[in-house]
């Protein structure tokens, strides 16, 4: 236990802000110039995606102590004058190896399943542009993805806008939120069926989820049948696309219990495969829609699809984004910003007793193995990813798999099925939360750099419980005023504010 605590605390103390500046380059020049032949780019990528053990293992015997850091001189950010301090990062990672916890088990089973259909691991591409051609799915499968929900197949033509994406960025310039106004597959049904046949022949163990959308019951039935005949493993009914030209499709279906039930039943009529209903978050409560899908015969639920959004307005042109010939529309929002909303819906679905037994395939803002794990702990048996792939590529699967596997080894968890729903009982209703004690924050002045952010936040956004000495530049907690809200911990950049070991009974 002590070793685990040391490792956790050391990782928390590392400066991850530096690697957050990394562009995660394709064919990284830092790797090419390393005199020790270290996979520098892969090390940075694993560190970026919180696969710390994977990064440490990739360092191996590399010693950056006496190196003149040609990797930094070659970094593409050199033109900005501030290349990534790769040498320092690698030395920090190498030093952290002595804090690694002993693995209690050597092997873990990462296999999962969708309604009895086996997955090599729980990671699939979600229905979108990242899984829209034979070549793309082929490369993803070869990279290690367990399956793909193919871009939604339909019988009617698509008329796409250009441009069709916009983004909200974090301070590190990566996508925090991402908006798309894209619709469905622009290939004919027969072209898509030929793709399914080729993928099934070449990748017999990979799971092909056929996302479909019909205009009437007959189309839902026919599309489901054709997809099964072409080699699909699972049918996914798209009841949730928010970008359709027709007001009678996509999200409109997903907001009607009657239509969800009717079209789920129609899809089931055409296939013996498991059927998932992909539901919209653009609704107050997803559970009634999931129950409607169950009444229609659904074997599982996929959630969430994208959230209706406007990501911003260009203050020079006065046009909302993305601008299409001077106009814009409300579109689907995804990326890390939607993860809390997605987790809430997954928790709601998993917590409904009448939905027990239905598979939940979770999605919405997953980038790292930690994100995926949170979905599984709240009830998802598989996870689907798009936006992170659009930004970083299929290669993220390496760190998703290794990061999750190493977590399971450290925790002594042998199988994915032992993770699913592991945190579900901790989400309770508002009347059941404990409200009679206070947990005080504890300030470690050795870690404090004197920035005063905790003081500012507590004074102007909290309960004026932190005092700040201008001479020593050290904060001090006033316990008589503190209510235990822990805003100070959230704004602290150095991890200098921890948690008291015992809760104090409220006076």
ABEGO torsion letter per residue (X at the ends): XAAAAAAAAAAAABBAAAAAABAGBBGBAAAAABAAGBBAAAAAAAAAAGBAAAAAAAAEABBAAABAGAAAAABAAAAAGBBBBAAAAAAAAAAAAAABBBBABABBBABBBBGGBBBABABBBBBBAABABAAAAAAAAAAGBABBBBBBBBABBBBBBOBABBBBBBAAGBBABBBBABBBBABBAAAAAAAAAAAAAABAABBBBBBBBBABAAAAAAAAAAAAAAGBABBBBBAABAABABAABEAAAAABAAAAAAAAAAAAAABABBBBBBBBABBABAAAAAAAAAAAGBABBBOBBBBBBBAEBBAAAGBBOBBBGGBBBBBBBBEAAAAAAAAAAAAAAAABAAABGBBBBBBGGBABAAAAAAAAAAGBABBBBAAAAAAAEAAAAAAAAAAAAAAAAAAGBABAAAABGAAAAABBBAAABBAABBBBBBBBAAABAGAGAAAAAAAAABAGABBBBAAAGBBBBBAAABAGAGAAAAABAAGABBBBABBBBBX
